[in-house]
Amino acid sequence: MVELRPLGVSRVFTDGRDLFTENLMPGVSVYGERLVSWRGTEFRQWDPRRSKLAALLLKGWKILPLGKGSQVLYLGAASGTTVSHVSDLCPEGTVYAVEIARRAFQKLLDIAEARHNVLPILADASAPEAYAGALSGVDFVYQDVAQRDQVEILRKNLRRGGLHALGTVPLEPYQRAHAAIVFEFAH
């Protein structure tokens, strides 16, 4: 039997080694991850080798302002591995998942069919004017795009300036040659 405890980040749990999110769709594994029961609730193991956000949390980052009703703009959603965990963290919110690659988008569509709070958007994250009308009240932006102009892509999607860097965290050994840069809006 697994014993979980809060990680110190809202709605994320650990067994001391691995991360877990409460499964929005009990009995359903999204990408072959392990499902465990604890205190009558089902949780999904969150793999830091498949999710840079999980890697960031395992590296000790504790600031993740996601609540049950958060409205999330996820840029570079790929096939939806991390999107599905963000969906678990915001069960009453919406995850607007933007992806341009059709093959990955098809997998993202499959996830969205099962998860009421995932809205897949087939679009180029560098052209937010194409999907801005579909968004409502976004309060959290997560970007995982591997493009040279990724800073410009983020800037275009924020539509307001004044960012303040909170920190940079190398994601080794979970993600080779990657780092997370966390920003907040300057006040």
Beta strands, then each sheet from edge to edge (+ up, - down):
strand 1: 5-6
strand 2: 12-14
strand 3: 19-22
strand 4: 35-38
strand 5: 41-46
strand 6: 71-75
strand 7: 94-99
strand 8: 118-122
strand 9: 140-143
strand 10: 163-170
strand 11: 179-185
sheet 1: 1+ 2- 3+ 5- 4+
sheet 2: 8+ 7+ 6+ 9+
sheet 3: 10+ 11-
end
